[in-house]
Amino acid sequence: MEPRGPYAAVFVHGCDRPGIVAGIAGVLARVGVNILDISQTVLRGVFSMAMIVDLGGARVGLEELRSMLEEEARRLGVEVSVYSLDVLRYMQRP
């Protein structure tokens, strides 16, 4: 699948437990969002994950996606933040 954008960054953190990646990725898959890059780590029981996703095939807008991911994060007992990649880059510029 060729990336087409727009793109978003998804950040997840919280106490490690089984099913976090599956839960978040499942929400993305259900609405047609493609994961382009993913990095995760567990440090002393604290789970952290960052994803870059392609919203080009999404069947929902960014705000609805954010709401769906927040609901799943609550179910999983973790925190999630979702940013438009353009907005994130703008926020991080010198």
Summary of the structure (lengths in Angstrom):
residues: 94
radius of gyration: 13.0
end to end distance: 33.4
largest distance: 38.2
contacts: 266
relative contact order: 0.29
helix: 35%
strand: 37%
